Amino acid sequence: MTAGLAVDGRVDRGGFSLDVQARVAPREVLGVLGPNGAGKSTLLRALAGLVPLTEGSIRLGDTVLDEAATDTWVPAEQRPVGIVFQDYRLFPHLDVRDNVAFAPRSRGAGRAESRRAAQHWVDRLDLADLATRRPWQLSGGQAQRVALARALAADPALLLLDEPLAALDARTRLDVRSTLRQHLADFAGPVVVVTHDPLEAMVLADRLLVLEGGRVVQQGTPASVARHPATDYVARLVGLNLYAGRLDSLSGEVTLDGGGRLVATLTPEANPADGRVLVALSPAAISVHVTPLDHTSMRNVWRGRVSGLELLGDRVRLQVQAEPAAIVDITAAALTDLGLERGSDVWLAAKATETVAYPETGG
């Protein structure tokens, strides 16, 4: 039976401490997100057996890979773990087939057995036409598939991917992303994907774990994390305005910590005993006006000043200083029609139905 992964431990490295509790079921892909220095690489190194836990344990089913209390430690070369590195690390002097065969050979398999295992994965990942090529003859997407084939050829119980698409250009990344998701769906064990790209995480992962400052700040499905970000970092990642405040559950009005008030629609669980909530508001859900709104059905109207403008594809993102401050997305045509520039005074409006409140500890 395929085993799940259970991590409950701490790693101390110099002045940095990583504290993680996570579970990854068989056939589940966990996407790990976080800013630089959050602890993503430290977590990956701990799972791979490259850095020991200071406290706690890492278990793969009934097998203990690391347990500080009993001084149990399985070194990296003995762990049933496959790794796809960010730069793929293919051997330049070996062709595709021999690169893939290296994995079972490193586990003690004979030459013939290793080549049979390699051929299986070369065929399965559509690399047969490339089997005799050297790494320098491969495109970025092809090299990524070879690295994945090599990791799978070792017959791992756990698969780790470190920024698997980072080495690809934007066009190739788009093509490879969906293909990689299909391959990961065929893997029977747990998968951990470390990435800084929210879109990559949303596409590849069944569930997300967000690290900040060495701590888990949010876990959940991609949809739940996107709808209900728990921190400013997560909100920026998914492109939402996020405010903290205290809820009046009778009126639905939230008094915001940074100043201002918003009337929000409450999620079913958004009536915490202490009244503390987070309020999420999409930049596209805020309308911009250059004259006061004397007659409007919108429950949230407030005044501000444009402090910045940024072109994002087919839209313009405004930074508006106000109480509360907001990022607002409008079309380029609307920008021209309204005559907006840095320093323009504006009135913002948002429907209560688009302004969602949920418990501060939610996510």
N, C-alpha and C positions, 0 to 999 in steps of 0.2 A: 504493500500500500504506500502511495506517495505521501511524504511527510510535509507538514507545514513548518514555518519558521516562527520562533518565539524569541524576541529580544527584550530583555528587561535588565538594563545595566548602565554603568557609567564608565566613561573613559576620561582620564586626566592626562593631559599632554601639556607640559609647561604650565602656563597660566590659564590654559583653556580647559573647560570641562564640558563634556557631552553627556547628557542624560536622556535616554530613549527607552520608551516602552512601545513595542509594536508587535503585531501579529500579521503574518502573511499566509494565507491558506494555499494549498495546492492549486495550481492553475490560476492563481490570482497574481495580478501585476500591481505592485505598490510603487507609485511615483513619489520620489522624495524631492521636495522643492525647498529653496531657502536662499537668502542672499549670500554673498561671499562671506566666508568666515562663520557661517551658521553651524557647521559641523557635518555637512553632507559627505565630504571625502573621508572624514574620520569614521563615520558610520560604515561606509563602504569598506574601509581598511579593517575595521573590527570584524565585519562579517567574513571578509576574505582570509582573516588570520594573520594580518600584517601588523596589527597592534592589539595588545591584550586589554581586556576589561580591568578596570580598577575595582569595580563592584558588580555584582549581579551575574547574569548568565546569558548565553546564546545557545538555543537548542534547535535542532532540526529533527522534528519528531521526537523519538526517544533518545536520540543521540545528543550528548552534551559536547558542544564544540569549544565552549569557554565557560568556566565557572570559577570566579575568584575565590569563593569560600572554600572550595575543595582543591584548589590549585590545579584544576583540570584545564589543559590547553592542547588543542589539536593544531599543529603547525599548518601553515598554508598549503604546503605540498601534499598533505594528507587529508585535506578537507574535500568533500564531494561538491566542489563549487566551481562553476564556470564563470569566467569574467570576460567581458568585452570592454576593452579600454577605449578611452576617448580618441587616441591616435591609432588605435587598432593593433599596433606593434606586430605587424607581420614580419616574418624573417625574409629579408631581401634576397638571400641566396637560394631560397626554396620556392618551388612553384606552388600554385594554389593547392593541389592535391597533397603535397608534402607538408604545407603549412597546416592543413586540417589534420593530417595524420600525426603531427607532432603531439597533439593533445592525448590521444590514447597511448602513444609511445611513452610519454612522460608519466603515465599511470602504470607502466610496466607491461603493456601489451607488446606482443611480438610484431615484427615488421609486417607479416602478411595480415594479421588480425587488424593492425592499425590502418593499413591501406584499405581493407574492406570497410572498416568503420568510416574512414574518410570518404570513400566513394559513395557510401549511403548518404552522407550529408551533402556532398557535392551535388549529387543528383537531386536531393530533396529541396535544396535552396537554389536550384536552377543555375548551377555553376559548371556543368559538364563541359560546355564549350570553352570555358576559361581554365580548365584544369591544368594545363601545361604552361600557363602564363606566370610570369614573375609579378610581384606586387607593383613594381613601377609601371607595368603595362595595364593596370586596372584603373577604372574610374573610382571616384570616391564611394559611390553607391555599391559598386562591385566589391571593393575592399571591405566595406562594412559587412556585407553578406559572408565574405570569407572569414572575417573575425568571429561572426556569430556561429558559422559552421564549425570553426575550430573549438569554440567554447562548448558547443553541444556534442561534439564528437567524443568528449571525455566522459559522456554519460553522467552529467552532474545531477545532484538532487536539488541544488539551488543555483539560480542564474543571476548574476550581477551585471548591470550595464552602467557604465560611467559616461554620461553625456554622449550617448551613442550616435547622435546625429550632428554633433558640434563641428566635426571636421568637414562637413559637407557644405557646399554653397546653397543658397536659398532655394534655387530651382530644384536641385537634386534632393534636398531635404524634403521638399513637398512630395516628390515621387516615392522616396524610400520610406517615409513615415508610415503610410498605410500598409506597405508590404511587410515592414518590421512587425507591425501589430498582428498581422496574420500569422507570422512565424511564432511570435510569443504565445499566441492562443493555442498553438499545438504543443507547447512545452508542458509536461505533466506536473512539474514542481512549482514552488513559489519563485517569483521574479521580483527583483528590486531594481528600479531604474532611477538613477540620480540625474537630475537635469535642472537647468535654470530657466528653461523655456516653458512657460505655462501652456502654450498650445501643444507642445510635444507631450507634456504630462497629461493633458486632457485627452489626447488621442490614444496614447499608449496605455494609460493606467486604468485599472478598475477602481482604485482607491488612492487617495493622496495623503501624504504625511508632510506637514510643513514644519521646518526647523527655523528657529531664530535664536541666536545667542546660545546655541548648545542645548536648547529645550524644544520639545514638541509643543507648538502653539495651536495646531489644528490637525485633525484627521477627519476623513470622510470621503464620500464619493466626489468625483469632479463636479457634478452638478450642485451638490450641497455646499461645497467649498466656494464655488463661484457665486452662489446665491447669497450665502451668509458668511462673508469673510470675518475672521476673528481678530485681525490686526490690520494696521495701516499698510504693512508690507503686502499682505494678501489682497487687500482691497486694490492697491495700485497694480498688483500683478494681474488681476482680473478686470481692471479698468472701472472700478466703482468709487464713488464718494462714500466714506465711512465716518460716522460720528458716534461718539459715546455720550450717554446722558442718562437722565432719570425720567422714568415714564409715569405719567398720570393715566392709569388704566381706564378711568372713566371717560376722559376726553380723548385719549389716544395721543395727547400732546407730550412731546419729549423736550425737556429743558436740557440743552446741550452743554457739555462741559466747556467748550471753547466759545460759548456765547451764541445766542439765538435760540429759536425754538422751531420744531417741525411737528406737524401732525402726521402720524404714520399709521399704516395698516399693520396690525399685529399678527404675527404668526401664532398658531394655536398654543405654543408653549411660552409666548412672550408676556408672561405676567409673573416675573420673579418676585420673591418675597422682599428683596431689597430694592426693587424698582429699577435696577441697573439694566440698561439695554444698549445694544448697538443698532444704528440705523444705517441702512444701505440705500444708496440712490444712484441710479445709472446716469452718467453724463448726458445720454441721449434723451432722458426723461425730463430734463430741465429745459424750459423755454426761456428765451431771452427777449427783453423788450427795452426800448429806449425811452418810453414814457410810462408814467405811473399806471398801474392797473386798477382803475376805480371800480370796474364791474367785472368780476371773474368768479367762476365757480371753483377755481383751484384753492385748496385750503392753505397752501404754502406759497407765500409771496414775500420776497425780501429784496433789499436794495444792496448793490455792490458796485465795485469798480474793476474794470478789466486790467489785470496786471501782466498778462502775457498771452501770446497767441502762438500756436504751433500747427503746422500743416501735417495732417495724418491721412495720407492717401486722398480719398475723395471728401474728407471732412476737415474742419478746423476745430482744434481744441482750445478753448478759452480757459485761462486761469483767472478766477474772479475773487478778489479780496472782499469779504463780507462776513456777516455773522449769520449762518456759517459760511466759511470759504467753500468754494466749489470749483470743480472742473466741469466744463459744459461743452458738448459737441454740437456743432451746427454745420450746415453746408456752406461751401464757399459763396454760393449765391446769396444766402442769408447774411453772411458777413458783409457783402457788398451792399445789399439792400438796407441794412441797418446802419451802415457807415461806421462800423466798429473799429477801434484801434486801441492801442495801449493807453490807458487813462480814461477811456470812455465810461461814463456812469450808466449803469444798467439796472433793470429790475428783473429778478429771476422768479420763476413760478414752477411749481411741481404739484401734481395731483397726490393726494394722500394715498391713493391706491398704488402709486408707483414708489412710495416711500415706505420701506419695509423695516419693521422693528423686530428684534429677536434678542434673547437673553445674552448678556455680555459674555457669559461663559459658554455660549452655544458654539456649534460647529463640529 
